[in-house]
Amino acid sequence: MALAVTTGIVFGLLPVLQASRTDLRSVLNEDSARTGASGRARQIRSGLVVVEIVLATVLAVGAGLAARSFVTLVNVSTGFETERVLTFSLTLPPRYDNGERITAYHDQLLDRIAGLPGMQNAALVSDPPFGTEDRFQWISLHGDALTDEDRSLVEHRRVGPGYFRTMGIDFFSGRDFRPEDGRGGDEVPVIVNERMVARYWPDQEVLGQRFQVGDFAAPARVIGVVAGILDDGLDSEAEPRFYEPFFHRPSRRTTVVLRASVEPAALARVIRREAEALEGEVSVTRFRGMDDLVAASVADDRIVLTLAAVFSLLALALAAVGIYGVMSYAVGQRRREMGIRSALGAQRSDVMRLILGQSVRLTVMGTVAGLALALPLARLLSGFLFGVRPADPLTFSVVPLVLVAVGFASSYVPATRATWVSPVEALRQER
C-alpha cells in the first residue's frame, strides 16, 4: 500500500513540476512549444514504455522457464499408476497387541473390501508412495555380522499380497507375495527393485540371493524383482528398495491402497462402515487419491509458476497499455503531419507503416535490453527449474515473438486511426 501510494504521488507530481517550469514565451510561441516541450515529453514517454517492455520481457522469461520446468516435471513417470487409486490410514486400538489378532483383522477387512461393487484390487502397505515417511534398514550381504565394513542402509517397505498389482508396478522376474509369506519359516521372502539389483547383484542371478537385515530373526531371500518407482517427489530418483511381507511384522498402524473401476473417493463411506463393523474402535482416516498425493508433491512448483505467470501477464498488460497510450498521443500530436503526408500522395499503408514502425522500434529496443537482463537473472531460478536450462533456447525464442506481437497489437488501433485523418480537416485545424 505504501509503495502504491508513493508511486501515485511521485508520478503525479512529475508532470505538475514540469508544467510549473514552463517558459511563458515558449507557450506563446506555439511552434517552439510543439518542437521543444512536446519533443522532450515524447522522449520521456517512449523511454518509460521501453522500461515497461524490459520488465515485461524479464518476467515473461521467468514465467516461460517456470512453465517449461513444470510441464517437464509433471510428465515424469512415477513408475506406478495413479488413476483411480485410493489410500487411507488404518489404526487398530491398543488391545490388538499381537500379530495374530492384527493379521486376522486385516484379512477379514480385505475380504470385505474385495466384495464391494467396482473394486478391483486392495492391499496393505506400511507407507504409500509420496507419503511423509521413509523407512530404512541395515543390510549385510556377507552373513549375519552387521559390521561397519559390510553393512549398508537401504530403504524398505512392508507390503501385502497384491500390492504391486494394485499399484501397477511392473514385475521383472520372480513372483508376488502369497498370503502365507512372512508367517513363519527359516527365511523371510523379500522382493527387491531393479535399483537394488543394479547396486548389489550386477550381472548375477538375483532370485534366491540371501542377505541379512538388521532386525530380522531369519535371513531374507529374494523371490522377485520389480521396477523402481519414485517415492520422494517427481524431481527425485528411484532408490534401491526391498519389500518384506506385511504379515512378517504386522502393525496396528498401516495404509490400505485400493483400485476401483468406479471413482474410489465414492467408496470412502462404505469402507469406513465395513472397517467399523469389524472393530468399532478402529480409526479410518486420511482418504486420499494417489493423484492428489503426487499433485501435492509439486505444490511449490505450481505456486512458483502461478506467481510468475500472473506477474508476467500484468507486465505485458502494462506494456500494451503504455504502447497504446504513446502511439495514440503521437497520432494526436502528428495530425498535421499525417494530413500533409496524405496531401502529398502518401497512401494509407505508408501512414500505417510509419506508426507501426515507431511502435516496433520501441518494442525491439525494450525486448533486446530485457533479454540481456533476463539471461543472468534466469540463472537465479536454476534451483527452481527441472529439466530446463536457465538459457533455454525455446523460451528465449518465444518471448521476443510474444512481445513483438503485443507491441504490434497495441499500436494497430492508433495506426489505423492515423490513416483516417483527412488532409483538409487536419490543415484547417492548424490554421
Order of alpha helices (4+ residues) and beta strands (2+ residues): alpha-alpha-alpha-alpha-beta-alpha-beta-beta-beta-alpha-beta-beta-alpha-beta-beta-beta-beta-alpha-beta-alpha-alpha-alpha-alpha-alpha-alpha
